[in-house]
Amino acid sequence: MKLVIDDARNEPQAILANTQASALLCAMAARLRPTIAQRTSLYVRDFMWRDLDYIFSRLGSPKVFVPDAVVAQRLGYLAPSYLWEGHGEVTVLPDMVELSDRPVSYEGPVLHLATVNPWKGHHHLLLAVSRLKRAGRQIELTSVGQAPDQSLLGQLKQVQQRLELEQCFHFGEFVSDPAELLSRCRAVVVASVSHSGGPETFGRTIIEAWAHRKPVVAFATGAPAGLIDHEVDGLLVPPEDTEALANALHRLWSDAALSMRLGEAGRRKAEQLYSAGSVTRQFSATLGLGEPVRQPPP
């Protein structure tokens, strides 16, 4: 009801629903105020949306934004039930990042920013770090993220202990702003896999790393496979290949010049394609809003 009242009072040019919950609210409100359906666009960021039948039946054929084409290409999700040739509209619009001006250091550990869930690749990282330790090429890695699945976190820590990795593989507490960690780390790793809920539909961690001039190592699956230019701004390795992952991690750990070169190239890419101002202008143009007005600071 609040959405219905706000829409009637303000008559906005566009409504952007970027979560499944907000899309559901728009779909319910459109029953009482049909103009909401005409104004609503959806930003489907991941594979977690439900009630799509109801949402699309109430909103008709809204504009659909996705962070990467991988979202629209997954059969049985948006295609072909809602999006097919001549029906619906899909616009790829990437995530955005604020560029960092913090001092940069490459003296910290490799950083893994990921929620503890089955598709973020924690097991693969543990095995990769174990390979390096056994070969006498030990690195230091810190994994930081929310842990909604405490059972899985317990399993991961048991593996950590069995492999005797307590001194080189650390589980850090979740932080809401990882800027300080990113400014100090050696590199960033994205070990997400394509099953158990994956793959990555974008990989915001990648552009956050680039914003801080840090290189990225990732499995070549999902959106990261197209986001990263191998040997230009990061390193791609075959999906779930822990030996290749270990070798790539050690390359960046042992070669500061390589880390700096890849990180600087990533920074240039982030400035050109993923800066908040650039992506916001793309959003406004696609929604037909014209040039966005920057609000003065409070």
C-alpha positions in Angstrom: 0.0 0.0 0.0 2.9 2.4 0.7 4.3 1.7 -2.8 0.8 2.4 -4.3 0.6 5.7 -2.4 4.1 6.7 -3.2 3.6 6.0 -6.9 0.4 8.0 -7.0 2.0 10.9 -5.1 5.3 11.1 -7.0 4.5 9.6 -10.4 8.1 8.5 -11.0 9.5 8.0 -14.4 10.7 4.5 -13.5 10.8 2.0 -10.7 13.8 -0.3 -10.5 13.3 -3.6 -8.5 16.7 -5.1 -7.9 15.7 -7.9 -5.5 13.2 -10.7 -5.7 11.4 -9.3 -2.7 11.1 -5.8 -4.3 9.9 -7.3 -7.6 7.2 -9.2 -5.7 6.1 -6.0 -4.0 5.8 -4.2 -7.4 3.8 -7.2 -8.7 1.3 -7.0 -5.8 1.0 -3.2 -6.0 0.4 -3.4 -9.7 -3.0 -5.1 -9.0 -4.2 -1.9 -7.4 -2.3 0.6 -9.6 -1.6 -0.7 -13.1 0.8 2.2 -13.9 3.3 0.5 -11.6 3.6 -2.4 -14.0 4.3 0.0 -16.9 7.1 1.7 -14.9 8.8 -1.2 -13.3 12.1 -2.7 -14.5 13.8 -5.7 -13.0 17.5 -6.1 -12.2 17.9 -9.9 -11.8 21.3 -10.1 -10.2 21.5 -13.8 -9.3 19.9 -17.2 -9.6 17.9 -16.8 -6.3 14.7 -15.3 -7.6 11.4 -17.2 -7.0 7.8 -16.6 -7.8 8.8 -15.5 -11.4 5.5 -16.8 -12.8 3.5 -14.4 -10.5 5.9 -11.5 -11.0 5.8 -11.6 -14.8 2.1 -12.3 -14.9 1.5 -9.0 -13.0 4.2 -6.9 -14.6 3.8 -8.1 -18.2 7.0 -7.6 -20.2 9.2 -5.3 -18.1 12.7 -4.4 -19.0 15.0 -6.9 -17.5 18.6 -6.0 -16.5 21.2 -8.6 -15.8 24.8 -8.1 -14.6 26.1 -10.6 -17.2 24.6 -12.6 -20.0 25.2 -15.8 -18.0 22.0 -15.0 -16.1 19.8 -14.8 -19.2 21.4 -17.8 -20.8 20.6 -20.3 -18.0 17.8 -22.5 -19.4 14.9 -22.9 -17.1 15.4 -19.6 -15.3 14.5 -16.5 -17.4 14.8 -18.3 -20.7 12.8 -19.5 -22.4 9.8 -19.1 -20.0 9.9 -15.3 -19.9 12.5 -14.2 -22.4 12.6 -15.5 -25.9 13.1 -14.1 -29.4 10.6 -11.2 -29.9 9.4 -11.3 -26.3 10.8 -9.4 -23.3 14.0 -7.4 -23.2 17.3 -8.1 -21.6 20.0 -5.5 -21.0 23.4 -6.4 -19.7 24.4 -3.7 -17.2 27.4 -4.5 -14.9 27.8 -3.9 -11.2 29.6 -0.7 -10.2 32.3 0.2 -7.8 33.7 3.3 -6.1 37.4 3.7 -7.1 39.7 3.7 -4.1 42.4 6.4 -3.5 43.9 4.5 -0.5 47.6 3.9 -0.4 48.3 0.5 -1.9 50.5 -2.3 -0.5 51.2 -5.8 -1.8 52.5 -7.1 1.5 49.4 -8.8 2.9 47.9 -12.3 2.2 45.9 -13.4 -0.7 42.3 -12.4 0.0 39.2 -14.5 -0.5 36.0 -12.5 0.0 33.1 -14.9 0.0 30.1 -16.0 1.9 30.5 -19.5 3.3 28.3 -21.6 1.0 28.8 -24.7 -1.2 29.7 -22.9 -4.4 32.3 -20.3 -3.3 35.1 -22.8 -3.6 36.5 -23.0 -0.1 37.4 -26.7 -0.4 39.3 -26.0 -3.6 41.3 -23.3 -1.9 42.1 -25.4 1.0 43.4 -28.1 -1.3 45.4 -25.6 -3.4 47.1 -24.1 -0.4 47.8 -27.6 0.9 49.5 -28.5 -2.4 51.7 -25.4 -2.1 52.7 -26.2 1.5 53.6 -29.8 0.7 55.8 -28.6 -2.2 57.6 -26.0 0.0 56.0 -23.0 -1.7 53.8 -21.9 1.1 51.6 -18.8 0.8 49.3 -17.1 3.2 45.5 -16.8 2.4 42.7 -15.2 4.4 39.0 -16.1 3.7 36.5 -13.5 4.9 32.8 -13.6 4.6 29.5 -14.2 6.3 28.9 -17.7 7.5 25.1 -18.5 7.4 25.9 -22.2 7.1 27.7 -22.9 10.4 27.7 -26.6 9.6 29.7 -26.1 6.4 32.1 -23.7 8.2 32.7 -26.4 10.8 33.5 -28.9 8.1 35.9 -26.5 6.4 37.7 -25.9 9.7 38.1 -29.6 10.2 39.7 -29.9 6.7 41.9 -27.0 7.7 43.1 -28.8 10.8 43.6 -32.2 9.0 45.7 -30.6 6.4 47.6 -28.6 9.1 46.9 -25.3 7.4 46.2 -23.2 10.5 49.4 -21.1 10.0 48.7 -20.3 6.3 45.0 -20.5 5.7 42.9 -18.2 8.0 39.2 -17.7 8.4 38.5 -14.1 9.2 35.5 -12.4 10.7 33.0 -10.8 8.3 33.6 -7.1 7.7 31.0 -4.8 6.1 33.6 -2.8 4.3 36.6 -4.7 3.1 38.5 -1.7 1.8 41.3 -1.9 4.3 41.8 -5.6 3.6 41.8 -5.0 -0.1 44.3 -2.1 0.1 46.9 -4.4 1.9 46.4 -7.8 0.2 48.7 -9.4 -2.3 45.9 -10.5 -4.7 42.3 -11.6 -4.6 41.0 -15.0 -5.5 37.6 -16.0 -6.7 37.2 -19.8 -6.5 33.5 -20.1 -7.2 32.3 -23.1 -9.1 29.5 -23.7 -11.6 27.4 -26.1 -9.5 25.7 -26.1 -6.0 24.2 -22.7 -6.7 26.9 -21.2 -8.9 28.4 -20.0 -11.1 29.0 -16.3 -10.3 26.6 -14.1 -12.1 29.0 -11.2 -12.0 31.8 -11.2 -9.4 31.7 -7.9 -7.6 34.8 -9.0 -5.7 36.7 -8.7 -8.9 36.0 -5.1 -9.6 36.5 -4.3 -5.9 40.0 -5.8 -6.3 40.7 -3.7 -9.4 39.4 -0.6 -7.7 42.3 -1.2 -5.2 44.8 -2.0 -8.0 44.9 -5.7 -7.1 45.0 -8.7 -9.5 42.5 -11.5 -9.4 42.9 -15.3 -9.8 39.6 -17.0 -10.7 38.2 -20.3 -12.1 37.2 -19.7 -15.7 33.5 -20.2 -15.2 30.4 -18.0 -15.1 30.8 -14.2 -15.4 34.5 -14.1 -14.2 35.5 -16.0 -17.3 34.5 -13.1 -19.4 35.2 -10.3 -16.9 38.9 -11.1 -16.6 41.4 -10.9 -19.4 43.9 -13.7 -18.8 47.5 -12.4 -18.2 46.3 -8.8 -18.7 44.4 -8.0 -15.5 44.2 -11.3 -13.8 44.8 -15.1 -14.1 42.1 -17.6 -15.2 42.5 -21.3 -14.4 40.4 -24.3 -15.5 37.3 -24.8 -13.3 38.0 -26.9 -10.2 41.6 -27.5 -11.2 43.3 -27.1 -7.8 46.8 -27.7 -9.2 46.4 -24.9 -11.7 44.8 -22.7 -9.0 47.8 -23.4 -6.7 50.3 -22.5 -9.4 48.5 -19.2 -10.3 48.3 -18.2 -6.6 52.0 -18.9 -6.1 52.9 -16.8 -9.3 51.3 -13.7 -7.8 52.6 -14.5 -4.3 56.2 -14.7 -5.5 56.2 -12.0 -8.2 55.3 -8.6 -6.9 56.0 -7.0 -10.3 53.4 -9.3 -11.9 50.8 -8.5 -9.3 51.4 -4.8 -9.8 51.2 -5.0 -13.6 47.9 -7.0 -13.5 46.5 -4.8 -10.8 47.2 -1.6 -12.6 45.5 -3.0 -15.7 42.5 -3.9 -13.7 42.3 -0.4 -12.2 42.2 1.0 -15.7 39.5 -1.3 -16.7 37.5 -0.5 -13.6 37.8 3.2 -14.3 36.6 2.8 -17.9 33.8 0.3 -17.4 32.7 -0.2 -13.8 33.1 3.2 -12.0 29.9 4.2 -10.2 29.5 7.3 -12.3 29.8 5.5 -15.6 27.4 2.7 -14.8 24.9 5.1 -13.2 24.8 7.1 -16.5 24.2 3.8 -18.4 21.3 3.0 -16.0 19.7 6.4 -16.4 20.0 6.4 -20.2 18.5 2.9 -20.5 15.6 3.8 -18.2 15.0 7.0 -20.1 15.8 9.3 -17.2 18.5 11.4 -18.9 21.7 12.6 -17.2 21.6 11.7 -13.4 21.8 14.6 -11.0 24.5 14.2 -8.4 23.2 15.1 -5.0 25.4 17.4 -2.8 27.0 15.6 0.2 25.1 15.9 3.5 
